[in-house]
Amino acid sequence: MATIDGQKVKIPAEVSISRKGANIQVLHIDNPNYEDSFLSIGGQGDVSVGFWLDIVGIFLFVLPGLTSVGVDAATGGMYQYSNTTWTIPLQEKK
């Protein structure tokens, strides 16, 4: 079992991570044969292609482009993860 931002999931698992990031914990209380392990995924990584297209839109259609850039910046929509897969390192108890 792992805890991702307070939600328990059975591992291995495929989950969606918010653009705001996530904290992942694998605790020995849920997994008696393993040491505690933690992984923090920072949010708001690389700027997405859509955001750059919004910038181009500013030059072509000033108002819609500015609106899109503002909305993307405010909602985090301008960011994308550069890595789409994370591996949580686990160590067996000795």
PDB file of N, CA, C and O in Angstrom:
ATOM      1  N   MET A   1       0.844  -1.187   0.000  1.00  0.00           N
ATOM      2  CA  MET A   1       0.000   0.000   0.000  1.00  0.00           C
ATOM      3  C   MET A   1       0.882   1.241   0.000  1.00  0.00           C
ATOM      4  O   MET A   1       1.968   1.246   0.580  1.00  0.00           O
ATOM      5  N   ALA A   2       0.412   2.267  -0.643  1.00  0.00           N
ATOM      6  CA  ALA A   2       1.075   3.568  -0.627  1.00  0.00           C
ATOM      7  C   ALA A   2       0.020   4.619  -0.298  1.00  0.00           C
ATOM      8  O   ALA A   2      -1.173   4.416  -0.525  1.00  0.00           O
ATOM      9  N   THR A   3       0.477   5.736   0.236  1.00  0.00           N
ATOM     10  CA  THR A   3      -0.413   6.857   0.509  1.00  0.00           C
ATOM     11  C   THR A   3       0.010   8.004  -0.397  1.00  0.00           C
ATOM     12  O   THR A   3       1.145   8.475  -0.329  1.00  0.00           O
ATOM     13  N   ILE A   4      -0.905   8.445  -1.239  1.00  0.00           N
ATOM     14  CA  ILE A   4      -0.631   9.552  -2.156  1.00  0.00           C
ATOM     15  C   ILE A   4      -1.551  10.691  -1.776  1.00  0.00           C
ATOM     16  O   ILE A   4      -2.762  10.631  -1.986  1.00  0.00           O
ATOM     17  N   ASP A   5      -0.956  11.733  -1.212  1.00  0.00           N
ATOM     18  CA  ASP A   5      -1.717  12.894  -0.742  1.00  0.00           C
ATOM     19  C   ASP A   5      -2.919  12.483   0.108  1.00  0.00           C
ATOM     20  O   ASP A   5      -4.024  12.995  -0.074  1.00  0.00           O
ATOM     21  N   GLY A   6      -2.689  11.548   1.042  1.00  0.00           N
ATOM     22  CA  GLY A   6      -3.722  11.142   1.981  1.00  0.00           C
ATOM     23  C   GLY A   6      -4.631  10.022   1.506  1.00  0.00           C
ATOM     24  O   GLY A   6      -5.441   9.519   2.284  1.00  0.00           O
ATOM     25  N   GLN A   7      -4.515   9.622   0.247  1.00  0.00           N
ATOM     26  CA  GLN A   7      -5.364   8.559  -0.297  1.00  0.00           C
ATOM     27  C   GLN A   7      -4.545   7.269  -0.407  1.00  0.00           C
ATOM     28  O   GLN A   7      -3.460   7.268  -0.989  1.00  0.00           O
ATOM     29  N   LYS A   8      -5.065   6.176   0.151  1.00  0.00           N
ATOM     30  CA  LYS A   8      -4.378   4.880   0.097  1.00  0.00           C
ATOM     31  C   LYS A   8      -4.627   4.222  -1.259  1.00  0.00           C
ATOM     32  O   LYS A   8      -5.758   4.181  -1.744  1.00  0.00           O
ATOM     33  N   VAL A   9      -3.549   3.706  -1.864  1.00  0.00           N
ATOM     34  CA  VAL A   9      -3.653   2.968  -3.119  1.00  0.00           C
ATOM     35  C   VAL A   9      -2.820   1.700  -3.010  1.00  0.00           C
ATOM     36  O   VAL A   9      -1.780   1.676  -2.352  1.00  0.00           O
ATOM     37  N   LYS A  10      -3.292   0.653  -3.664  1.00  0.00           N
ATOM     38  CA  LYS A  10      -2.545  -0.601  -3.690  1.00  0.00           C
ATOM     39  C   LYS A  10      -1.452  -0.475  -4.746  1.00  0.00           C
ATOM     40  O   LYS A  10      -1.709  -0.015  -5.858  1.00  0.00           O
ATOM     41  N   ILE A  11      -0.234  -0.883  -4.400  1.00  0.00           N
ATOM     42  CA  ILE A  11       0.872  -0.773  -5.351  1.00  0.00           C
ATOM     43  C   ILE A  11       1.234  -2.152  -5.879  1.00  0.00           C
ATOM     44  O   ILE A  11       1.078  -3.134  -5.154  1.00  0.00           O
ATOM     45  N   PRO A  12       1.705  -2.262  -7.101  1.00  0.00           N
ATOM     46  CA  PRO A  12       1.961  -1.165  -8.031  1.00  0.00           C
ATOM     47  C   PRO A  12       0.650  -0.532  -8.495  1.00  0.00           C
ATOM     48  O   PRO A  12      -0.390  -1.188  -8.543  1.00  0.00           O
ATOM     49  N   ALA A  13       0.721   0.736  -8.830  1.00  0.00           N
ATOM     50  CA  ALA A  13      -0.485   1.469  -9.210  1.00  0.00           C
ATOM     51  C   ALA A  13      -0.177   2.480 -10.302  1.00  0.00           C
ATOM     52  O   ALA A  13       0.944   2.973 -10.428  1.00  0.00           O
ATOM     53  N   GLU A  14      -1.195   2.770 -11.076  1.00  0.00           N
ATOM     54  CA  GLU A  14      -1.118   3.843 -12.061  1.00  0.00           C
ATOM     55  C   GLU A  14      -2.108   4.901 -11.608  1.00  0.00           C
ATOM     56  O   GLU A  14      -3.314   4.655 -11.582  1.00  0.00           O
ATOM     57  N   VAL A  15      -1.604   6.083 -11.250  1.00  0.00           N
ATOM     58  CA  VAL A  15      -2.459   7.144 -10.719  1.00  0.00           C
ATOM     59  C   VAL A  15      -2.174   8.453 -11.440  1.00  0.00           C
ATOM     60  O   VAL A  15      -1.091   8.649 -11.990  1.00  0.00           O
ATOM     61  N   SER A  16      -3.143   9.333 -11.431  1.00  0.00           N
ATOM     62  CA  SER A  16      -2.960  10.675 -11.985  1.00  0.00           C
ATOM     63  C   SER A  16      -2.475  11.593 -10.876  1.00  0.00           C
ATOM     64  O   SER A  16      -3.017  11.586  -9.771  1.00  0.00           O
ATOM     65  N   ILE A  17      -1.456  12.378 -11.176  1.00  0.00           N
ATOM     66  CA  ILE A  17      -0.891  13.322 -10.217  1.00  0.00           C
ATOM     67  C   ILE A  17      -1.277  14.730 -10.656  1.00  0.00           C
ATOM     68  O   ILE A  17      -1.124  15.090 -11.823  1.00  0.00           O
ATOM     69  N   SER A  18      -1.766  15.503  -9.735  1.00  0.00           N
ATOM     70  CA  SER A  18      -2.150  16.886 -10.011  1.00  0.00           C
ATOM     71  C   SER A  18      -0.934  17.694 -10.458  1.00  0.00           C
ATOM     72  O   SER A  18       0.199  17.366 -10.106  1.00  0.00           O
ATOM     73  N   ARG A  19      -1.168  18.735 -11.222  1.00  0.00           N
ATOM     74  CA  ARG A  19      -0.067  19.619 -11.625  1.00  0.00           C
ATOM     75  C   ARG A  19       0.534  20.353 -10.442  1.00  0.00           C
ATOM     76  O   ARG A  19       1.610  20.941 -10.544  1.00  0.00           O
ATOM     77  N   LYS A  20      -0.164  20.316  -9.325  1.00  0.00           N
ATOM     78  CA  LYS A  20       0.359  20.963  -8.118  1.00  0.00           C
ATOM     79  C   LYS A  20       1.375  20.083  -7.409  1.00  0.00           C
ATOM     80  O   LYS A  20       2.005  20.529  -6.450  1.00  0.00           O
ATOM     81  N   GLY A  21       1.554  18.829  -7.864  1.00  0.00           N
ATOM     82  CA  GLY A  21       2.510  17.921  -7.259  1.00  0.00           C
ATOM     83  C   GLY A  21       1.840  16.956  -6.307  1.00  0.00           C
ATOM     84  O   GLY A  21       0.619  16.971  -6.148  1.00  0.00           O
ATOM     85  N   ALA A  22       2.651  16.107  -5.667  1.00  0.00           N
ATOM     86  CA  ALA A  22       2.106  15.107  -4.749  1.00  0.00           C
ATOM     87  C   ALA A  22       3.187  14.631  -3.797  1.00  0.00           C
ATOM     88  O   ALA A  22       4.379  14.707  -4.094  1.00  0.00           O
ATOM     89  N   ASN A  23       2.754  14.146  -2.660  1.00  0.00           N
ATOM     90  CA  ASN A  23       3.639  13.491  -1.706  1.00  0.00           C
ATOM     91  C   ASN A  23       3.214  12.039  -1.617  1.00  0.00           C
ATOM     92  O   ASN A  23       2.054  11.734  -1.339  1.00  0.00           O
ATOM     93  N   ILE A  24       4.167  11.142  -1.856  1.00  0.00           N
ATOM     94  CA  ILE A  24       3.886   9.714  -1.849  1.00  0.00           C
ATOM     95  C   ILE A  24       4.659   9.080  -0.702  1.00  0.00           C
ATOM     96  O   ILE A  24       5.853   9.327  -0.536  1.00  0.00           O
ATOM     97  N   GLN A  25       3.972   8.262   0.087  1.00  0.00           N
ATOM     98  CA  GLN A  25       4.595   7.587   1.226  1.00  0.00           C
ATOM     99  C   GLN A  25       4.291   6.098   1.144  1.00  0.00           C
ATOM    100  O   GLN A  25       3.155   5.690   0.902  1.00  0.00           O
ATOM    101  N   VAL A  26       5.321   5.305   1.350  1.00  0.00           N
ATOM    102  CA  VAL A  26       5.145   3.869   1.510  1.00  0.00           C
ATOM    103  C   VAL A  26       5.611   3.585   2.930  1.00  0.00           C
ATOM    104  O   VAL A  26       6.803   3.664   3.226  1.00  0.00           O
ATOM    105  N   LEU A  27       4.670   3.256   3.805  1.00  0.00           N
ATOM    106  CA  LEU A  27       4.971   3.127   5.231  1.00  0.00           C
ATOM    107  C   LEU A  27       5.030   1.667   5.658  1.00  0.00           C
ATOM    108  O   LEU A  27       4.282   0.827   5.158  1.00  0.00           O
ATOM    109  N   HIS A  28       5.942   1.378   6.600  1.00  0.00           N
ATOM    110  CA  HIS A  28       6.112   0.001   7.069  1.00  0.00           C
ATOM    111  C   HIS A  28       4.861  -0.539   7.762  1.00  0.00           C
ATOM    112  O   HIS A  28       4.658  -1.751   7.820  1.00  0.00           O
ATOM    113  N   ILE A  29       4.035   0.344   8.279  1.00  0.00           N
ATOM    114  CA  ILE A  29       2.806  -0.119   8.938  1.00  0.00           C
ATOM    115  C   ILE A  29       1.869  -0.795   7.931  1.00  0.00           C
ATOM    116  O   ILE A  29       1.123  -1.706   8.289  1.00  0.00           O
ATOM    117  N   ASP A  30       1.911  -0.344   6.668  1.00  0.00           N
ATOM    118  CA  ASP A  30       1.106  -0.949   5.604  1.00  0.00           C
ATOM    119  C   ASP A  30       1.861  -2.055   4.873  1.00  0.00           C
ATOM    120  O   ASP A  30       1.253  -2.918   4.238  1.00  0.00           O
ATOM    121  N   ASN A  31       3.187  -2.024   4.968  1.00  0.00           N
ATOM    122  CA  ASN A  31       4.053  -2.954   4.245  1.00  0.00           C
ATOM    123  C   ASN A  31       5.125  -3.466   5.202  1.00  0.00           C
ATOM    124  O   ASN A  31       6.244  -2.955   5.189  1.00  0.00           O
ATOM    125  N   PRO A  32       4.812  -4.462   6.033  1.00  0.00           N
ATOM    126  CA  PRO A  32       5.695  -4.867   7.124  1.00  0.00           C
ATOM    127  C   PRO A  32       7.091  -5.323   6.705  1.00  0.00           C
ATOM    128  O   PRO A  32       8.006  -5.295   7.529  1.00  0.00           O
ATOM    129  N   ASN A  33       7.284  -5.736   5.468  1.00  0.00           N
ATOM    130  CA  ASN A  33       8.599  -6.220   5.031  1.00  0.00           C
ATOM    131  C   ASN A  33       9.499  -5.122   4.476  1.00  0.00           C
ATOM    132  O   ASN A  33      10.622  -5.400   4.055  1.00  0.00           O
ATOM    133  N   TYR A  34       9.019  -3.873   4.469  1.00  0.00           N
ATOM    134  CA  TYR A  34       9.779  -2.786   3.857  1.00  0.00           C
ATOM    135  C   TYR A  34       9.977  -1.623   4.822  1.00  0.00           C
ATOM    136  O   TYR A  34       9.181  -1.396   5.733  1.00  0.00           O
ATOM    137  N   GLU A  35      11.071  -0.893   4.587  1.00  0.00           N
ATOM    138  CA  GLU A  35      11.340   0.338   5.329  1.00  0.00           C
ATOM    139  C   GLU A  35      10.405   1.432   4.806  1.00  0.00           C
ATOM    140  O   GLU A  35       9.868   1.322   3.704  1.00  0.00           O
ATOM    141  N   ASP A  36      10.215   2.483   5.603  1.00  0.00           N
ATOM    142  CA  ASP A  36       9.442   3.640   5.137  1.00  0.00           C
ATOM    143  C   ASP A  36      10.152   4.272   3.943  1.00  0.00           C
ATOM    144  O   ASP A  36      11.381   4.337   3.908  1.00  0.00           O
ATOM    145  N   SER A  37       9.389   4.728   2.986  1.00  0.00           N
ATOM    146  CA  SER A  37       9.950   5.376   1.806  1.00  0.00           C
ATOM    147  C   SER A  37       9.061   6.561   1.438  1.00  0.00           C
ATOM    148  O   SER A  37       7.839   6.503   1.568  1.00  0.00           O
ATOM    149  N   PHE A  38       9.693   7.625   0.982  1.00  0.00           N
ATOM    150  CA  PHE A  38       8.962   8.850   0.652  1.00  0.00           C
ATOM    151  C   PHE A  38       9.413   9.369  -0.710  1.00  0.00           C
ATOM    152  O   PHE A  38      10.584   9.258  -1.071  1.00  0.00           O
ATOM    153  N   LEU A  39       8.487   9.926  -1.447  1.00  0.00           N
ATOM    154  CA  LEU A  39       8.796  10.562  -2.719  1.00  0.00           C
ATOM    155  C   LEU A  39       7.922  11.801  -2.831  1.00  0.00           C
ATOM    156  O   LEU A  39       6.700  11.722  -2.708  1.00  0.00           O
ATOM    157  N   SER A  40       8.546  12.928  -3.061  1.00  0.00           N
ATOM    158  CA  SER A  40       7.809  14.174  -3.238  1.00  0.00           C
ATOM    159  C   SER A  40       7.950  14.603  -4.691  1.00  0.00           C
ATOM    160  O   SER A  40       9.061  14.785  -5.191  1.00  0.00           O
ATOM    161  N   ILE A  41       6.825  14.760  -5.357  1.00  0.00           N
ATOM    162  CA  ILE A  41       6.823  15.185  -6.754  1.00  0.00           C
ATOM    163  C   ILE A  41       6.480  16.662  -6.780  1.00  0.00           C
ATOM    164  O   ILE A  41       5.362  17.059  -6.453  1.00  0.00           O
ATOM    165  N   GLY A  42       7.441  17.460  -7.170  1.00  0.00           N
ATOM    166  CA  GLY A  42       7.219  18.899  -7.243  1.00  0.00           C
ATOM    167  C   GLY A  42       6.274  19.231  -8.377  1.00  0.00           C
ATOM    168  O   GLY A  42       6.307  18.582  -9.423  1.00  0.00           O
ATOM    169  N   GLY A  43       5.461  20.198  -8.191  1.00  0.00           N
ATOM    170  CA  GLY A  43       4.503  20.576  -9.220  1.00  0.00           C
ATOM    171  C   GLY A  43       5.050  21.631 -10.155  1.00  0.00           C
ATOM    172  O   GLY A  43       6.109  22.218  -9.931  1.00  0.00           O
ATOM    173  N   GLN A  44       4.309  21.843 -11.183  1.00  0.00           N
ATOM    174  CA  GLN A  44       4.562  22.912 -12.134  1.00  0.00           C
ATOM    175  C   GLN A  44       5.973  22.853 -12.707  1.00  0.00           C
ATOM    176  O   GLN A  44       6.826  23.694 -12.423  1.00  0.00           O
ATOM    177  N   GLY A  45       6.184  21.820 -13.528  1.00  0.00           N
ATOM    178  CA  GLY A  45       7.481  21.616 -14.163  1.00  0.00           C
ATOM    179  C   GLY A  45       7.647  22.437 -15.422  1.00  0.00           C
ATOM    180  O   GLY A  45       7.631  23.666 -15.370  1.00  0.00           O
ATOM    181  N   ASP A  46       7.807  21.770 -16.554  1.00  0.00           N
ATOM    182  CA  ASP A  46       8.045  22.447 -17.824  1.00  0.00           C
ATOM    183  C   ASP A  46       6.780  23.136 -18.329  1.00  0.00           C
ATOM    184  O   ASP A  46       5.660  22.718 -18.037  1.00  0.00           O
ATOM    185  N   VAL A  47       6.991  24.187 -19.084  1.00  0.00           N
ATOM    186  CA  VAL A  47       5.868  24.922 -19.671  1.00  0.00           C
ATOM    187  C   VAL A  47       5.349  24.135 -20.873  1.00  0.00           C
ATOM    188  O   VAL A  47       6.133  23.688 -21.709  1.00  0.00           O
ATOM    189  N   SER A  48       4.030  23.965 -20.961  1.00  0.00           N
ATOM    190  CA  SER A  48       3.422  23.138 -22.010  1.00  0.00           C
ATOM    191  C   SER A  48       3.430  23.832 -23.369  1.00  0.00           C
ATOM    192  O   SER A  48       3.555  25.052 -23.470  1.00  0.00           O
ATOM    193  N   VAL A  49       3.292  23.009 -24.408  1.00  0.00           N
ATOM    194  CA  VAL A  49       3.226  23.518 -25.779  1.00  0.00           C
ATOM    195  C   VAL A  49       2.021  24.437 -25.946  1.00  0.00           C
ATOM    196  O   VAL A  49       2.108  25.459 -26.627  1.00  0.00           O
ATOM    197  N   GLY A  50       0.902  24.079 -25.330  1.00  0.00           N
ATOM    198  CA  GLY A  50      -0.313  24.896 -25.432  1.00  0.00           C
ATOM    199  C   GLY A  50      -0.104  26.317 -24.949  1.00  0.00           C
ATOM    200  O   GLY A  50      -0.667  27.257 -25.510  1.00  0.00           O
ATOM    201  N   PHE A  51       0.705  26.480 -23.908  1.00  0.00           N
ATOM    202  CA  PHE A  51       0.983  27.817 -23.398  1.00  0.00           C
ATOM    203  C   PHE A  51       1.742  28.634 -24.442  1.00  0.00           C
ATOM    204  O   PHE A  51       1.448  29.812 -24.645  1.00  0.00           O
ATOM    205  N   TRP A  52       2.723  28.007 -25.108  1.00  0.00           N
ATOM    206  CA  TRP A  52       3.483  28.734 -26.133  1.00  0.00           C
ATOM    207  C   TRP A  52       2.580  29.091 -27.314  1.00  0.00           C
ATOM    208  O   TRP A  52       2.757  30.141 -27.932  1.00  0.00           O
ATOM    209  N   LEU A  53       1.618  28.230 -27.627  1.00  0.00           N
ATOM    210  CA  LEU A  53       0.664  28.572 -28.686  1.00  0.00           C
ATOM    211  C   LEU A  53      -0.200  29.759 -28.271  1.00  0.00           C
ATOM    212  O   LEU A  53      -0.582  30.575 -29.110  1.00  0.00           O
ATOM    213  N   ASP A  54      -0.507  29.855 -26.976  1.00  0.00           N
ATOM    214  CA  ASP A  54      -1.237  31.027 -26.476  1.00  0.00           C
ATOM    215  C   ASP A  54      -0.415  32.297 -26.682  1.00  0.00           C
ATOM    216  O   ASP A  54      -0.958  33.343 -27.037  1.00  0.00           O
ATOM    217  N   ILE A  55       0.894  32.201 -26.458  1.00  0.00           N
ATOM    218  CA  ILE A  55       1.778  33.366 -26.657  1.00  0.00           C
ATOM    219  C   ILE A  55       1.725  33.803 -28.120  1.00  0.00           C
ATOM    220  O   ILE A  55       1.630  34.996 -28.410  1.00  0.00           O
ATOM    221  N   VAL A  56       1.789  32.834 -29.043  1.00  0.00           N
ATOM    222  CA  VAL A  56       1.678  33.152 -30.470  1.00  0.00           C
ATOM    223  C   VAL A  56       0.323  33.801 -30.740  1.00  0.00           C
ATOM    224  O   VAL A  56       0.223  34.729 -31.543  1.00  0.00           O
ATOM    225  N   GLY A  57      -0.723  33.309 -30.065  1.00  0.00           N
ATOM    226  CA  GLY A  57      -2.064  33.870 -30.227  1.00  0.00           C
ATOM    227  C   GLY A  57      -2.143  35.332 -29.825  1.00  0.00           C
ATOM    228  O   GLY A  57      -2.966  36.078 -30.355  1.00  0.00           O
ATOM    229  N   ILE A  58      -1.288  35.752 -28.884  1.00  0.00           N
ATOM    230  CA  ILE A  58      -1.268  37.166 -28.477  1.00  0.00           C
ATOM    231  C   ILE A  58      -0.922  38.043 -29.669  1.00  0.00           C
ATOM    232  O   ILE A  58      -1.507  39.109 -29.861  1.00  0.00           O
ATOM    233  N   PHE A  59       0.038  37.582 -30.469  1.00  0.00           N
ATOM    234  CA  PHE A  59       0.467  38.386 -31.614  1.00  0.00           C
ATOM    235  C   PHE A  59      -0.543  38.348 -32.756  1.00  0.00           C
ATOM    236  O   PHE A  59      -0.647  39.301 -33.528  1.00  0.00           O
ATOM    237  N   LEU A  60      -1.284  37.250 -32.864  1.00  0.00           N
ATOM    238  CA  LEU A  60      -2.256  37.136 -33.948  1.00  0.00           C
ATOM    239  C   LEU A  60      -3.614  37.729 -33.575  1.00  0.00           C
ATOM    240  O   LEU A  60      -4.231  38.446 -34.364  1.00  0.00           O
ATOM    241  N   PHE A  61      -4.060  37.425 -32.382  1.00  0.00           N
ATOM    242  CA  PHE A  61      -5.360  37.896 -31.898  1.00  0.00           C
ATOM    243  C   PHE A  61      -5.152  38.353 -30.466  1.00  0.00           C
ATOM    244  O   PHE A  61      -5.251  37.539 -29.548  1.00  0.00           O
ATOM    245  N   VAL A  62      -4.871  39.606 -30.253  1.00  0.00           N
ATOM    246  CA  VAL A  62      -4.391  40.117 -28.967  1.00  0.00           C
ATOM    247  C   VAL A  62      -5.255  39.717 -27.777  1.00  0.00           C
ATOM    248  O   VAL A  62      -4.732  39.111 -26.842  1.00  0.00           O
ATOM    249  N   LEU A  63      -6.523  40.018 -27.765  1.00  0.00           N
ATOM    250  CA  LEU A  63      -7.346  39.769 -26.578  1.00  0.00           C
ATOM    251  C   LEU A  63      -7.519  38.282 -26.256  1.00  0.00           C
ATOM    252  O   LEU A  63      -7.309  37.898 -25.106  1.00  0.00           O
ATOM    253  N   PRO A  64      -7.894  37.420 -27.224  1.00  0.00           N
ATOM    254  CA  PRO A  64      -8.032  35.995 -26.879  1.00  0.00           C
ATOM    255  C   PRO A  64      -6.720  35.384 -26.385  1.00  0.00           C
ATOM    256  O   PRO A  64      -6.719  34.562 -25.468  1.00  0.00           O
ATOM    257  N   GLY A  65      -5.614  35.784 -26.990  1.00  0.00           N
ATOM    258  CA  GLY A  65      -4.314  35.258 -26.566  1.00  0.00           C
ATOM    259  C   GLY A  65      -3.982  35.652 -25.147  1.00  0.00           C
ATOM    260  O   GLY A  65      -3.511  34.823 -24.369  1.00  0.00           O
ATOM    261  N   LEU A  66      -4.220  36.914 -24.792  1.00  0.00           N
ATOM    262  CA  LEU A  66      -3.955  37.377 -23.423  1.00  0.00           C
ATOM    263  C   LEU A  66      -4.850  36.661 -22.418  1.00  0.00           C
ATOM    264  O   LEU A  66      -4.409  36.298 -21.328  1.00  0.00           O
ATOM    265  N   THR A  67      -6.102  36.465 -22.792  1.00  0.00           N
ATOM    266  CA  THR A  67      -7.031  35.768 -21.905  1.00  0.00           C
ATOM    267  C   THR A  67      -6.562  34.337 -21.655  1.00  0.00           C
ATOM    268  O   THR A  67      -6.550  33.880 -20.513  1.00  0.00           O
ATOM    269  N   SER A  68      -6.178  33.633 -22.712  1.00  0.00           N
ATOM    270  CA  SER A  68      -5.714  32.250 -22.573  1.00  0.00           C
ATOM    271  C   SER A  68      -4.469  32.154 -21.711  1.00  0.00           C
ATOM    272  O   SER A  68      -4.373  31.266 -20.864  1.00  0.00           O
ATOM    273  N   VAL A  69      -3.513  33.050 -21.910  1.00  0.00           N
ATOM    274  CA  VAL A  69      -2.283  33.050 -21.115  1.00  0.00           C
ATOM    275  C   VAL A  69      -2.610  33.275 -19.644  1.00  0.00           C
ATOM    276  O   VAL A  69      -2.068  32.594 -18.774  1.00  0.00           O
ATOM    277  N   GLY A  70      -3.487  34.217 -19.369  1.00  0.00           N
ATOM    278  CA  GLY A  70      -3.862  34.507 -17.983  1.00  0.00           C
ATOM    279  C   GLY A  70      -4.550  33.332 -17.307  1.00  0.00           C
ATOM    280  O   GLY A  70      -4.251  33.004 -16.158  1.00  0.00           O
ATOM    281  N   VAL A  71      -5.473  32.701 -18.025  1.00  0.00           N
ATOM    282  CA  VAL A  71      -6.188  31.547 -17.466  1.00  0.00           C
ATOM    283  C   VAL A  71      -5.220  30.388 -17.233  1.00  0.00           C
ATOM    284  O   VAL A  71      -5.254  29.760 -16.175  1.00  0.00           O
ATOM    285  N   ASP A  72      -4.362  30.099 -18.208  1.00  0.00           N
ATOM    286  CA  ASP A  72      -3.403  28.997 -18.056  1.00  0.00           C
ATOM    287  C   ASP A  72      -2.448  29.242 -16.892  1.00  0.00           C
ATOM    288  O   ASP A  72      -2.134  28.315 -16.145  1.00  0.00           O
ATOM    289  N   ALA A  73      -1.990  30.462 -16.733  1.00  0.00           N
ATOM    290  CA  ALA A  73      -1.075  30.782 -15.630  1.00  0.00           C
ATOM    291  C   ALA A  73      -1.780  30.653 -14.282  1.00  0.00           C
ATOM    292  O   ALA A  73      -1.197  30.148 -13.322  1.00  0.00           O
ATOM    293  N   ALA A  74      -3.017  31.103 -14.205  1.00  0.00           N
ATOM    294  CA  ALA A  74      -3.755  31.077 -12.939  1.00  0.00           C
ATOM    295  C   ALA A  74      -4.149  29.660 -12.521  1.00  0.00           C
ATOM    296  O   ALA A  74      -4.179  29.357 -11.328  1.00  0.00           O
ATOM    297  N   THR A  75      -4.450  28.798 -13.480  1.00  0.00           N
ATOM    298  CA  THR A  75      -4.928  27.452 -13.151  1.00  0.00           C
ATOM    299  C   THR A  75      -3.825  26.401 -13.141  1.00  0.00           C
ATOM    300  O   THR A  75      -4.069  25.256 -12.761  1.00  0.00           O
ATOM    301  N   GLY A  76      -2.620  26.772 -13.552  1.00  0.00           N
ATOM    302  CA  GLY A  76      -1.535  25.793 -13.631  1.00  0.00           C
ATOM    303  C   GLY A  76      -1.535  25.055 -14.955  1.00  0.00           C
ATOM    304  O   GLY A  76      -0.718  24.159 -15.165  1.00  0.00           O
ATOM    305  N   GLY A  77      -2.447  25.422 -15.856  1.00  0.00           N
ATOM    306  CA  GLY A  77      -2.551  24.757 -17.149  1.00  0.00           C
ATOM    307  C   GLY A  77      -1.366  24.988 -18.064  1.00  0.00           C
ATOM    308  O   GLY A  77      -1.220  24.298 -19.073  1.00  0.00           O
ATOM    309  N   MET A  78      -0.514  25.951 -17.728  1.00  0.00           N
ATOM    310  CA  MET A  78       0.649  26.219 -18.575  1.00  0.00           C
ATOM    311  C   MET A  78       1.798  25.249 -18.302  1.00  0.00           C
ATOM    312  O   MET A  78       2.809  25.265 -19.004  1.00  0.00           O
ATOM    313  N   TYR A  79       1.640  24.412 -17.287  1.00  0.00           N
ATOM    314  CA  TYR A  79       2.727  23.513 -16.902  1.00  0.00           C
ATOM    315  C   TYR A  79       2.419  22.071 -17.263  1.00  0.00           C
ATOM    316  O   TYR A  79       1.261  21.656 -17.313  1.00  0.00           O
ATOM    317  N   GLN A  80       3.476  21.320 -17.513  1.00  0.00           N
ATOM    318  CA  GLN A  80       3.364  19.884 -17.728  1.00  0.00           C
ATOM    319  C   GLN A  80       4.553  19.219 -17.052  1.00  0.00           C
ATOM    320  O   GLN A  80       5.589  19.856 -16.859  1.00  0.00           O
ATOM    321  N   TYR A  81       4.420  17.951 -16.692  1.00  0.00           N
ATOM    322  CA  TYR A  81       5.539  17.220 -16.104  1.00  0.00           C
ATOM    323  C   TYR A  81       6.507  16.807 -17.199  1.00  0.00           C
ATOM    324  O   TYR A  81       6.089  16.359 -18.266  1.00  0.00           O
ATOM    325  N   SER A  82       7.803  16.958 -16.937  1.00  0.00           N
ATOM    326  CA  SER A  82       8.795  16.503 -17.903  1.00  0.00           C
ATOM    327  C   SER A  82       8.960  14.989 -17.801  1.00  0.00           C
ATOM    328  O   SER A  82       9.403  14.350 -18.756  1.00  0.00           O
ATOM    329  N   ASN A  83       8.611  14.412 -16.657  1.00  0.00           N
ATOM    330  CA  ASN A  83       8.690  12.978 -16.444  1.00  0.00           C
ATOM    331  C   ASN A  83       7.272  12.475 -16.184  1.00  0.00           C
ATOM    332  O   ASN A  83       6.560  13.036 -15.352  1.00  0.00           O
ATOM    333  N   THR A  84       6.863  11.437 -16.880  1.00  0.00           N
ATOM    334  CA  THR A  84       5.501  10.933 -16.681  1.00  0.00           C
ATOM    335  C   THR A  84       5.460   9.653 -15.855  1.00  0.00           C
ATOM    336  O   THR A  84       4.378   9.143 -15.565  1.00  0.00           O
ATOM    337  N   THR A  85       6.615   9.130 -15.474  1.00  0.00           N
ATOM    338  CA  THR A  85       6.687   7.912 -14.676  1.00  0.00           C
ATOM    339  C   THR A  85       7.633   8.124 -13.510  1.00  0.00           C
ATOM    340  O   THR A  85       8.740   8.636 -13.681  1.00  0.00           O
ATOM    341  N   TRP A  86       7.192   7.727 -12.321  1.00  0.00           N
ATOM    342  CA  TRP A  86       8.044   7.824 -11.132  1.00  0.00           C
ATOM    343  C   TRP A  86       8.150   6.455 -10.496  1.00  0.00           C
ATOM    344  O   TRP A  86       7.187   5.689 -10.468  1.00  0.00           O
ATOM    345  N   THR A  87       9.330   6.158  -9.986  1.00  0.00           N
ATOM    346  CA  THR A  87       9.561   4.909  -9.276  1.00  0.00           C
ATOM    347  C   THR A  87       9.905   5.243  -7.837  1.00  0.00           C
ATOM    348  O   THR A  87      10.799   6.046  -7.571  1.00  0.00           O
ATOM    349  N   ILE A  88       9.194   4.625  -6.918  1.00  0.00           N
ATOM    350  CA  ILE A  88       9.448   4.855  -5.497  1.00  0.00           C
ATOM    351  C   ILE A  88      10.461   3.817  -5.033  1.00  0.00           C
ATOM    352  O   ILE A  88      10.190   2.618  -5.097  1.00  0.00           O
ATOM    353  N   PRO A  89      11.623   4.263  -4.567  1.00  0.00           N
ATOM    354  CA  PRO A  89      12.634   3.295  -4.120  1.00  0.00           C
ATOM    355  C   PRO A  89      12.195   2.619  -2.819  1.00  0.00           C
ATOM    356  O   PRO A  89      11.859   3.294  -1.846  1.00  0.00           O
ATOM    357  N   LEU A  90      12.200   1.289  -2.806  1.00  0.00           N
ATOM    358  CA  LEU A  90      11.822   0.527  -1.616  1.00  0.00           C
ATOM    359  C   LEU A  90      12.996  -0.330  -1.161  1.00  0.00           C
ATOM    360  O   LEU A  90      13.735  -0.880  -1.978  1.00  0.00           O
ATOM    361  N   GLN A  91      13.154  -0.435   0.153  1.00  0.00           N
ATOM    362  CA  GLN A  91      14.190  -1.289   0.722  1.00  0.00           C
ATOM    363  C   GLN A  91      13.543  -2.302   1.644  1.00  0.00           C
ATOM    364  O   GLN A  91      12.738  -1.951   2.507  1.00  0.00           O
ATOM    365  N   GLU A  92      13.903  -3.566   1.452  1.00  0.00           N
ATOM    366  CA  GLU A  92      13.387  -4.598   2.344  1.00  0.00           C
ATOM    367  C   GLU A  92      14.019  -4.440   3.718  1.00  0.00           C
ATOM    368  O   GLU A  92      15.174  -4.034   3.842  1.00  0.00           O
ATOM    369  N   LYS A  93      13.243  -4.768   4.751  1.00  0.00           N
ATOM    370  CA  LYS A  93      13.772  -4.736   6.118  1.00  0.00           C
ATOM    371  C   LYS A  93      14.769  -5.870   6.281  1.00  0.00           C
ATOM    372  O   LYS A  93      14.613  -6.949   5.709  1.00  0.00           O
ATOM    373  N   LYS A  94      15.792  -5.602   7.069  1.00  0.00           N
ATOM    374  CA  LYS A  94      16.821  -6.633   7.300  1.00  0.00           C
ATOM    375  C   LYS A  94      16.610  -7.317   8.613  1.00  0.00           C
ATOM    376  O   LYS A  94      17.377  -8.210   8.974  1.00  0.00           O
TER     377      LYS A  94
END
